[in-house]
Amino acid sequence: IARRYGRVEHHAFETHSRQWKWALENLPLSNDWILALDADQRLTPELAAELQNLFSPGRTIPDVDGYYLNRRQIFKGQWIRHGGYYPKYLLKLFRASRVQLDPGDLVDHHFYVPGRTLKLRHDLVEDNQNENNISFWTEKHNRYARLLAQEELGRRKTARTLIRPAIFGSPDQRVLWAKNLWSRCPSYVRPILYFSYRYFFRLGFLDGKQGFVFHFLQAF
């Protein structure tokens, strides 16, 4: 399907961040604007229409470097709408000439732009069908946990990041601020605090059975 509608390239995988960096630097991009989707992400029809309107012929694109899209997380067929997991804004639409990536990201990749950003109204859906298997989910997140530990140790040694933590900054800056606060909590208290915060204070229980499983696994 990809070959029928576009182009397929192969490149040896190291990390998501390095893979995206290679793609942006080496592929023959015909447009300065990039919509960066993962394999388990898709657009809602409303978001697709919003993008078509944004880039319609004759329309002037605002003087911005990127747009944040609101992610709708699906777990075992259930939209995880509560627990502080929605809205969740990710910078997914950006000018290729302005974007930066952090090579220190060993698990998730984050796109950063130096200029002004805006948010789009409609949702991006993330639904990894493999994660319907709890064994797969657990194995994947245990692997990610080890990589994240390496990532955090590396950042402490270099004290390097593309953005600074800020409670009133961009969505990415707020997440970084929260992570810095989180890292100061006692290690074995964190899972209990995390689950209690998401499941009770942020109303995660409203997502029903799958919400309980999701928030519990995320915490513990």
C-alpha positions as CSV (number, residue, x, y, z in Angstrom):
1,I,0.0,0.0,0.0
2,A,2.8,2.4,0.9
3,R,4.6,1.7,-2.4
4,R,1.3,2.3,-4.3
5,Y,0.7,5.7,-2.9
6,G,4.2,6.9,-2.1
7,R,7.8,6.0,-1.4
8,V,9.4,3.3,0.8
9,E,12.9,3.6,2.2
10,H,15.0,1.3,4.3
11,H,17.5,2.3,7.0
12,A,19.0,0.3,9.9
13,F,17.2,1.1,13.1
14,E,19.1,2.5,16.2
15,T,16.6,4.7,18.0
16,H,13.4,6.4,16.9
17,S,15.1,9.8,17.3
18,R,18.0,8.9,15.0
19,Q,15.7,7.2,12.5
20,W,13.7,10.4,12.1
21,K,16.9,12.5,12.0
22,W,18.2,10.4,9.2
23,A,14.9,10.6,7.3
24,L,14.7,14.4,7.5
25,E,18.2,14.8,6.4
26,N,18.4,12.3,3.6
27,L,15.0,11.8,2.0
28,P,14.0,14.0,-1.0
29,L,11.3,16.1,0.7
30,S,9.1,18.0,-1.7
31,N,7.5,20.2,1.0
32,D,8.8,22.1,4.0
33,W,5.9,20.9,6.1
34,I,6.0,17.4,7.6
35,L,3.3,15.5,9.4
36,A,5.2,12.9,11.4
37,L,3.1,9.8,12.2
38,D,4.1,6.6,13.9
39,A,2.9,3.2,12.6
40,D,0.2,3.0,15.3
41,Q,-1.2,6.5,14.7
42,R,-3.9,7.7,12.4
43,L,-5.9,10.8,11.8
44,T,-9.5,11.2,12.7
45,P,-11.7,12.4,9.8
46,E,-12.1,15.7,11.6
47,L,-8.3,16.2,11.8
48,A,-7.8,15.2,8.2
49,A,-10.4,17.9,7.2
50,E,-8.7,20.4,9.4
51,L,-5.4,19.8,7.8
52,Q,-6.8,20.0,4.3
53,N,-8.3,23.3,5.2
54,L,-5.1,24.6,6.7
55,F,-3.1,23.8,3.6
56,S,-5.8,24.5,1.0
57,P,-4.6,26.4,-2.1
58,G,-4.6,30.2,-1.7
59,R,-4.7,30.0,2.1
60,T,-2.0,31.8,4.0
61,I,-0.3,29.6,6.6
62,P,0.4,31.4,9.9
63,D,3.9,32.4,10.8
64,V,4.6,29.4,13.0
65,D,7.2,26.6,13.0
66,G,4.9,23.8,14.2
67,Y,1.5,22.6,15.4
68,Y,0.6,20.4,18.4
69,L,-1.9,17.6,17.8
70,N,-4.0,16.2,20.5
71,R,-3.4,12.5,21.0
72,R,-6.3,10.1,21.7
73,Q,-4.8,7.0,23.4
74,I,-6.6,3.7,22.8
75,F,-5.9,0.7,25.0
76,K,-7.5,-2.7,24.3
77,G,-10.3,-0.9,22.4
78,Q,-10.9,1.7,25.1
79,W,-10.3,5.4,24.7
80,I,-8.3,6.4,27.8
81,R,-10.0,9.7,28.2
82,H,-9.3,10.4,31.9
83,G,-6.5,10.1,34.4
84,G,-4.7,13.1,32.9
85,Y,-4.1,11.2,29.7
86,Y,-6.3,13.4,27.5
87,P,-5.8,16.0,26.2
88,K,-2.2,15.1,25.4
89,Y,-0.5,17.4,22.9
90,L,2.4,16.2,20.7
91,L,4.3,18.3,18.2
92,K,3.7,16.3,15.0
93,L,3.3,18.9,12.3
94,F,6.3,21.1,11.7
95,R,8.6,22.9,9.2
96,A,11.4,20.5,8.2
97,S,13.8,23.4,7.9
98,R,13.2,24.4,11.6
99,V,12.8,21.1,13.4
100,Q,15.3,19.7,15.9
101,L,15.6,16.3,17.5
102,D,17.4,15.3,20.7
103,P,19.8,12.4,20.1
104,G,19.7,11.6,23.8
105,D,16.1,10.3,23.4
106,L,16.5,6.5,23.6
107,V,12.8,5.6,23.7
108,D,10.3,8.2,22.6
109,H,11.3,10.8,20.1
110,H,10.3,14.5,20.5
111,F,10.3,17.2,17.8
112,Y,11.3,20.7,18.8
113,V,11.1,23.9,16.9
114,P,12.5,27.3,18.0
115,G,9.7,29.4,16.8
116,R,6.0,29.9,17.6
117,T,3.7,27.0,17.8
118,L,-0.1,26.5,17.7
119,K,-2.5,23.7,18.5
120,L,-4.9,22.1,16.1
121,R,-8.5,21.3,17.3
122,H,-9.0,17.7,16.4
123,D,-7.5,14.4,17.5
124,L,-4.7,12.1,16.4
125,V,-5.6,8.5,17.4
126,E,-2.9,6.2,18.8
127,D,-3.9,2.5,18.8
128,N,-1.2,-0.2,18.9
129,Q,-3.1,-3.4,18.2
130,N,-0.2,-5.5,19.5
131,E,-0.7,-4.0,23.0
132,N,-4.0,-5.8,23.3
133,N,-1.8,-8.7,24.4
134,I,-0.7,-7.8,28.0
135,S,2.4,-10.0,27.7
136,F,3.5,-7.9,24.7
137,W,2.6,-4.7,26.6
138,T,4.6,-5.7,29.7
139,E,7.7,-6.9,27.8
140,K,7.7,-3.7,25.7
141,H,7.4,-1.4,28.7
142,N,10.0,-3.3,30.7
143,R,12.4,-2.8,27.7
144,Y,11.5,0.9,27.6
145,A,12.0,1.3,31.3
146,R,15.6,0.1,31.0
147,L,16.2,2.4,28.1
148,L,14.6,5.3,30.0
149,A,16.9,4.7,33.0
150,Q,19.9,4.9,30.7
151,E,18.5,8.0,29.1
152,E,18.0,9.7,32.5
153,L,21.5,8.8,33.7
154,G,22.9,10.2,30.5
155,R,21.0,13.5,30.9
156,R,22.2,13.9,34.5
157,K,25.8,13.5,33.4
158,T,25.6,16.0,30.5
159,A,22.8,18.3,31.9
160,R,21.9,18.8,28.2
161,T,18.4,19.3,26.8
162,L,17.0,21.2,23.8
163,I,14.3,22.8,26.0
164,R,14.1,24.1,29.5
165,P,11.5,22.9,32.1
166,A,8.7,25.4,32.6
167,I,5.4,24.9,34.4
168,F,3.7,27.5,32.2
169,G,5.6,26.8,29.0
170,S,4.8,24.6,26.0
171,P,3.3,21.1,26.5
172,D,6.8,19.6,26.2
173,Q,8.2,22.1,28.7
174,R,5.5,21.3,31.2
175,V,6.1,17.5,30.9
176,L,9.8,18.1,31.5
177,W,9.0,20.2,34.6
178,A,6.8,17.5,36.0
179,K,9.5,14.8,35.3
180,N,12.1,16.8,37.2
181,L,9.7,17.2,40.2
182,W,8.8,13.5,40.0
183,S,12.5,12.4,40.1
184,R,12.8,14.0,43.5
185,C,10.2,11.7,45.0
186,P,11.3,8.6,46.9
187,S,11.6,5.7,44.5
188,Y,9.2,3.2,46.1
189,V,6.6,5.8,46.8
190,R,6.3,7.0,43.2
191,P,4.1,4.1,41.9
192,I,1.5,4.6,44.7
193,L,1.5,8.4,44.2
194,Y,1.3,8.0,40.5
195,F,-1.6,5.6,40.5
196,S,-3.5,7.5,43.1
197,Y,-3.1,10.8,41.3
198,R,-4.2,9.4,37.9
199,Y,-6.9,7.0,39.1
200,F,-8.6,9.0,41.8
201,F,-7.6,12.7,41.5
202,R,-7.6,12.8,37.7
203,L,-10.7,10.5,37.5
204,G,-9.1,7.6,35.8
205,F,-11.8,5.3,37.3
206,L,-14.2,6.8,34.8
207,D,-12.5,4.7,32.0
208,G,-13.9,1.5,33.5
209,K,-12.1,-1.8,33.6
210,Q,-9.6,-1.1,30.9
211,G,-8.9,2.2,32.5
212,F,-8.0,0.5,35.8
213,V,-5.7,-2.0,34.0
214,F,-4.0,0.7,32.0
215,H,-3.4,3.1,34.9
216,F,-2.3,0.2,37.2
217,L,0.2,-1.1,34.6
218,Q,1.5,2.3,33.8
219,A,2.1,3.0,37.5
220,F,3.4,-0.3,38.8
